[in-house]
Amino acid sequence: MPIAKEILDEVALSEEEYEQIVQELGREPNLVEIGLFGSLWSEHCGYKHSTLLLKQLPHSSPNVLVNPGEENAGAVDIGDGLCIVMKMESHNHPSAIEPYEGAATGVGGIVRDIFTMGARPIALLNSLRFGPLSEPRNRYLFGGVVAGIGGYGNCLGIPDVAGEVYFSPAYSANPLVNAMCVGIADKRKLVSSKASGKGNLLMLVGADTGRDGLHGASGLASRTFDDERELRPTVQVGNPFMEKLLLEACLELAETDYIVGLQDLGAAGLTSSAIESASKSGSGVVIDVAKVPRREEGMTPYEVMLSESQERMLAIVKKGYEDKVKAIFDKWDLRSDIIGEVTDDGLARITEGKKVVAEVPIELLTTPPLYRPKSLKPPWLNALQKFDLSTIADVGKDASSVLLRLLASPNIASKEWIFRQYDHQVQINTTVPPGSDAAVLRIKGTKKAIALTTDGNGRYCYLDPYTGGTITVAEAARNLACAGAVPLAITDCLNFGNPEKTDVYYQLEQCIRGITQACKSLNIPVISGNVSLYNETRDEPVYPTPVVGMLGLIDDIDQHSTIGFKHEGDLVVMLGGNAKGTDGLGGSEYLESIHDIVAGALSINLDLEKRVQQCCLDAIRQGLILSAHDCSDGGLAVTLAESCIAGSIGIKGKWKIAGRIDTELFGEAQSRIVVSLKPARLGELQKLAAKHRIPLRELGSVGGKRFLIKGVIDLPLDDIVDAWRNGLEKAMG
Amino acid sequence: MRFGVIIFPGTWSDKDCHHVLDKALKQKVEYIWHKDTDLSGFDCVILPGGFSYGDYLRPGAIGRFSPVMTAVQEFAAAGKLVFGICNGFQILCESGLLPGALIQNNHLQYRCQWVHLRTENTSLPFSSRATKGQVLYIPISHYEGSYYADQATLEELEVNNRVVFRYCTPSGEITEAANPNGSLNNIAGIVNKAGNVLGMMPHPERACEEIVGGLDGNVIFESIIDEVTTREMGCVKPL
């Protein structure tokens, strides 16, 4: 009997994929089985279009304890018997449909990935993209997402310490909401997600199972969508209080030896949770859906297996220990039910009471076809890259007003409007709060601290996917260097359009190549991540937006650095490259905000980048410098302004501008860090820069209440502060 | 002396309070589960911040029915010290140990930021280390922190000097701009009639170590330690 196309469409399987299933299974799958395949072979769970590209990313370093894909999140050793567990994930499509709940459940999902491993979540970060705030719908989406992230994270007591947000028309119909969670654990007590040991029990804990979120993985996250209304029921509603109870109960359980594994229920619910756990140990599972507690009556086995009801966990309990485990969940007033057990036959067997409703080899379910579609550099990209930037008029006398406009633009303005809605202090580790290059958190009981940042520049990756990917990693590492931290590991979230299109696949392929190159050059492994494809609406893809979350380690917290200028009379010095011609204007915030142009070529020298970062780190450790701030969005003038604002003190810039004023002030040439120091230490810093073979340039001195760059800008510091501080709030109306 | 820190389901400042008392102030401190009913041996019980029962219904409205709250009532009636921070303050109001209510911030947004507090009453077990009018720099983190009470209650609080902390400017002026949530009379913290139960929305436990931004929270904890130590020495001050 030929399968109806509507059924395949509902689970997003192609006819070819269905044929493959029939052939390998030796029979037609029934409806429940089609549901299992649809979920596990979805782009979201199966990484069909990205696996072959992701293989090139470097994963190893002496510190890496858990690699991507092995467990729910990656883990890296930080010494003192401790490890950091981290991961980033997208919740783009749910947030586009229902911003508050979409973003909230995104936080819930990523937090579960962390405590599933026995790690206590200690930080949240998020990387957001929206269309321009001049559109009411974008303000609604942005406001809703921020409230949703806060609403969920605040209730859990996990500080939201860093992140980024950018606005561009490319994200108008399809915002990006990437959430990252960082946890800490005793490295000997990391919990596996493997379902192993015949006869061990599958215990489902937490919320009851309802019809919410059916087809979230296959439908929402794995194809484009146009009519939002019909998709609303696929977005789940979060219950952060239940999550908090699960978090505490699971961490209590992680201290015992009653379980062999712990796995959260996320995309594709019980299906992916149980089957992927069994797959990791080569076991089988049998699940009786009749034993799954329901929120509604009349649910079919298909619906129970595919429900994405939130706040549920699966514990793989050692046989004989079920009462002890149940006692822990009872203490936290959580419902727990044994719904099945581990077998050794490699099959996923789903029953409803005694009746078998599905029986499929797990290896087949977890081995989706992998695609490497055609990649083609689109002709329009060549034209954009060749755009002659020298045809643009220089800023001339307008430098002061251009600076104020840039500082007030939502992409550069203070993000306090966002982070004051997030508890960023709970757990009392936050040493450098949001608003710096990187957040710094002390590690209690040690002298150490970690630094965290997220970075991504969709505009760069749109103009040059390879170089843009490279810069993404380089800038994140530079942010950590400015805090005084050595980069340890990356988690990434790759947001792209429909990979079946040749130009989108080209972007994906080139971005991953660029990220790989930078990771290898800077020696930073990728330990976890997520790929979000089909981010497009009405045929328009978002900017290719790889986002990198990076972890760095500071051995002695007393040697961390901040971005603010400190004292009257300190020298201001630039470490790193000198921009010439139109270097750094291509793809800059200045070019888009002021000239409404998105074009130009990008470049980065990874060798120079590495030496600049090392020089900055050495200078911080030797106590040579008093502040360090990475030169990025908005260029040198914005960097200086931010250091002035953070330190509540002015600057007297005295250096001579030889070439174009806009290149010098607003160009975003890479590999540059602005530092300040006591004049007496300049000789030592010069020696250090010479040792690392990097250019060093004196820019002027800290002091006064004006922002002065000789011959081009002279503004009261208060004007600078006002523009920057109120920009985002004004844009929100 | 011995501190107790109560854990309700959904509490999250429990570990912060414990850390500060144990590591920064070197005090004896133990956790108390919300189903426990015996508070003997404790000198001061802290109801920490968080979202007890998810703040469902109203913040503190369900938490006040936890078994431990009966014991807290008796503990307070016996003159022992009870200190509610943030959600703890909300629970104390819901349970009737303190008057008034904490309603949604007037701007309808969650707010996490550092604020200045003027110390209005320094003759209490919680504030004796402060000088009159001393401005403390301590963070807030709440969505429902706007203090509300009827006019008669407000007057009673003011007349009897029961407002302990008020939101103020860095120099100690009480202005509307310095009020982060719309609290009546800029009220950030109050005590009961007997002066042994304090509730405040700001989080002093977040301001007890330089590395996380400040030390002013210690003024409150050290006042409590002074009080209990004095009591232990037998010189019980009248409340």
Interface residues (C-beta under 8 A of the other chain):
Chain A: A147 G150 G151 N154 C155 L156 G157 N239 P240 F241 M242 K244 L245 W332 D333 F419 R420 Q421 Y422 D423 H424 Q425 V426 Q427 I428 N429 T430 T431 P433 R442 K444 I557
Chain B: P9 G10 W12 S13 K15 D16 H19 V20 K23 G49 G50 F51 Y53 G54 D55 Y56 Q109 Y110 R111 C112 Q113 P139 S141 Y143 H203 E205 R206 E209 I211 V212 G213
